[in-house]
Amino acid sequence: MRQVHPPDYSQGLFRQRAIAVIARILLTVILLAVAAAPASAKTRVAEFKGTDNKTTAIFRVESPWVLDWRLDGDFEQMLGLEITLVEAKTGKHVGRVLYTKRRGNGVKLFHTAGLYQLRVSSTLARWTVKIDQLTREEAELYSPKGSN
């Protein structure tokens, strides 16, 4: 006569516990990886586009921040772009940020906070200017052209 053994639930219970432990470990690893990943705190403050002369809307930045510009046009020999930084409250000329007669792009890093506007003078060009707020760590990654 065959002997019937009662079902063995211990292996199933062990397997469930093992799966639960593995799931907890994986969740912990994922959470630690997300927490340790460098957060990109670069924040878009403003973006301006145009094909003509313009004084931009007022924008507020803290130090450090970057002006990211791009210039394109159909007439290589005749295009031009000049960008001047202006204090928004007083209208005071802070300085010329960019003057070029060539297609291209670039960035300029600033270490001043304030309320500003840009005066853009454009000749036969399509231009885009982005203002991005940076963290100090991000600003340290920027280096002037030719310094590498």
TAFENCOR-V715310 format. One record per backbone hydrogen bond with DSSP energy under -0.5 kcal/mol. CO is the residue of the C=O (numbers start at 0). NH is the residue of the N-H. Records with the same first field share a line. If there is no record, write none. Layout:
CO=NH + NH
//
This chain:
1=3
2=4
6=8
8=12
9=13
10=14
11=15
12=16
13=17
14=18
15=19
16=20
17=21
18=22
19=23
20=24
21=25
22=26
23=27
24=28
25=29
26=30
27=31
28=32
29=33
30=34
31=35
32=36
38=40
42=44 + 132
45=130
47=128
49=126
53=55 + 119
58=115
60=113
63=133
64=109
65=67 + 131
66=68 + 107
67=129
68=105
69=127
70=103
71=125
73=75
74=77 + 78
79=122
80=99
81=120
82=96 + 97
83=118
84=93 + 94
85=116
86=90
91=86 + 93
94=84 + 96
97=82
99=80
103=70
105=68
107=66
109=63 + 64
113=60 + 115
114=87
115=58
116=85
117=55 + 119
118=83 + 120
119=53 + 121
120=81
122=79
123=74
124=126
125=71
126=49
127=69
128=47
129=67 + 131
130=44 + 45
131=65
132=42
134=138
135=139
136=140
137=140
138=141
143=146
//
